[in-house]
């Protein structure tokens, strides 16, 4: 299995690679490229806004793009501090496994997750168990993160 894909997928099955906060993710990469290619466009946005009213909001768009260009999360596997609402990283380390799908005790009550995050964890882990880790990792990096 590709170690890079494992490192860019949280133990719960959420893809770090497609997350807007991830420092090495596709969203940050695309936002940085777009920001670079739009340098100096402000004067053109003003000039063309009478023909394209959407360009009146270019400054706001630029601020949003800056936000997406600033991802600095290391990902769950590389974090130095614990996430207070998630016990999964500590649990998988104690069991010497990479994903919850490898655990005989799944599903369990150890995750610490609630609501939508818990539902996502359960769905991801069940899918990984069903199709296998390798296939899951290939699939998850191609899917939109926020669908």
C-alpha positions as CSV (number, residue, x, y, z in Angstrom):
1,X,0.0,0.0,0.0
2,X,1.2,3.5,-0.8
3,X,2.5,5.0,2.5
4,X,1.9,8.6,1.2
5,X,-1.8,7.8,0.7
6,X,-2.0,6.3,4.2
7,X,-0.3,9.4,5.7
8,X,-2.8,11.6,3.9
9,X,-5.8,9.7,5.1
10,X,-6.9,10.0,8.8
11,X,-7.4,6.8,10.7
12,X,-11.2,7.4,10.5
13,X,-11.0,7.4,6.7
14,X,-11.3,11.1,6.1
15,X,-9.0,12.3,3.4
16,X,-6.5,15.0,4.5
17,X,-5.4,15.4,0.9
18,X,-8.8,16.9,-0.1
19,X,-9.3,19.0,3.0
20,X,-9.0,22.7,2.7
21,X,-6.9,23.0,5.9
22,X,-4.3,20.4,4.9
23,X,-0.9,22.0,4.1
24,X,-0.1,19.6,1.3
25,X,-3.6,19.2,-0.1
26,X,-5.1,19.6,-3.5
27,X,-7.2,22.6,-2.4
28,X,-4.2,24.6,-1.1
29,X,-2.2,23.7,-4.2
30,X,-5.0,24.8,-6.6
31,X,-5.7,28.0,-4.6
32,X,-2.0,28.9,-4.6
33,X,-1.7,28.3,-8.3
34,X,-4.8,30.4,-9.0
35,X,-3.6,33.2,-6.7
36,X,-0.3,33.3,-8.5
37,X,-1.9,33.4,-11.9
38,X,-4.3,36.2,-10.8
39,X,-1.6,38.5,-9.4
40,X,-2.4,42.1,-10.6
41,X,-5.9,41.2,-11.9
42,X,-7.5,43.8,-9.6
43,X,-7.2,46.6,-12.1
44,X,-8.8,44.4,-14.8
45,X,-11.5,43.4,-12.5
46,X,-12.5,47.0,-11.9
47,X,-12.3,47.8,-15.6
48,X,-14.4,44.8,-16.7
49,X,-16.9,44.9,-13.9
50,X,-19.4,46.9,-16.0
51,X,-19.5,44.0,-18.5
52,X,-19.1,41.2,-15.8
53,X,-20.8,42.3,-12.6
54,X,-19.4,39.3,-10.8
55,X,-16.0,41.0,-10.9
56,X,-17.2,43.7,-8.5
57,X,-16.6,41.1,-5.8
58,X,-13.1,40.3,-6.9
59,X,-11.6,41.6,-3.7
60,X,-13.8,39.3,-1.6
61,X,-13.0,36.4,-3.9
62,X,-9.3,37.2,-3.5
63,X,-9.7,37.1,0.3
64,X,-11.4,33.7,0.2
65,X,-8.7,32.4,-2.2
66,X,-6.1,33.6,0.3
67,X,-7.8,31.6,3.0
68,X,-7.7,28.4,0.9
69,X,-4.0,29.1,0.1
70,X,-3.1,29.2,3.8
71,X,-3.8,25.6,4.8
72,X,-1.3,24.6,7.5
73,X,-2.7,21.5,9.1
74,X,-0.3,18.6,9.3
75,X,-3.0,16.0,9.2
76,X,-4.2,13.6,11.9
77,X,-1.2,11.3,11.6
78,X,1.3,14.1,12.0
79,X,-0.3,16.3,14.6
80,X,1.7,17.1,17.7
81,X,-1.4,17.9,19.8
82,X,-4.5,15.8,20.4
83,X,-7.9,16.7,19.0
84,X,-10.1,17.0,22.1
85,X,-13.2,15.4,20.5
86,X,-11.4,12.5,18.8
87,X,-9.8,9.5,20.5
88,X,-9.1,7.5,17.3
89,X,-5.4,8.4,16.8
90,X,-4.5,7.4,20.3
91,X,-6.6,4.2,20.0
92,X,-5.0,3.0,16.7
93,X,-1.5,3.7,18.1
94,X,-2.2,1.5,21.1
95,X,-3.4,-1.3,18.8
96,X,-0.6,-0.8,16.3
97,X,-2.9,-0.4,13.3
98,X,-3.4,2.3,10.7
99,X,-7.2,2.5,10.3
100,X,-10.3,1.6,12.4
101,X,-11.2,-0.8,9.6
102,X,-8.4,-3.0,10.8
103,X,-9.8,-3.3,14.3
104,X,-11.8,-6.4,15.3
105,X,-13.7,-4.2,17.8
106,X,-15.1,-1.9,15.2
107,X,-17.7,-0.4,15.6
108,X,-16.9,0.8,19.1
109,X,-17.6,3.6,21.5
110,X,-14.0,4.7,21.8
111,X,-14.0,7.3,18.9
112,X,-15.2,10.2,21.0
113,X,-17.0,11.4,17.8
114,X,-20.6,12.6,17.7
115,X,-23.2,13.6,15.1
116,X,-22.1,14.1,11.5
117,X,-18.4,13.3,12.3
118,X,-19.4,10.0,13.9
119,X,-21.7,9.1,10.9
120,X,-18.8,9.9,8.5
121,X,-16.4,7.8,10.5
122,X,-18.8,4.8,10.5
123,X,-19.6,5.2,6.8
124,X,-15.9,5.5,5.8
125,X,-14.7,2.6,7.9
126,X,-17.5,0.3,6.7
127,X,-16.6,1.2,3.1
128,X,-12.9,0.5,3.7
129,X,-13.8,-2.9,5.2
130,X,-16.0,-3.6,2.3
131,X,-13.7,-2.7,-0.6
132,X,-10.3,-2.9,1.1
133,X,-7.7,-0.3,2.1
134,X,-5.9,0.1,-1.2
135,X,-9.1,0.6,-3.2
136,X,-10.5,2.9,-0.6
137,X,-7.4,5.1,-0.5
138,X,-7.4,5.4,-4.3
139,X,-11.1,6.3,-4.3
140,X,-11.2,8.8,-1.4
141,X,-8.5,11.0,-2.8
142,X,-10.5,11.5,-6.0
143,X,-13.8,12.4,-4.3
144,X,-14.8,15.9,-3.3
145,X,-14.2,16.3,0.4
146,X,-17.3,18.3,1.3
147,X,-20.0,16.5,-0.7
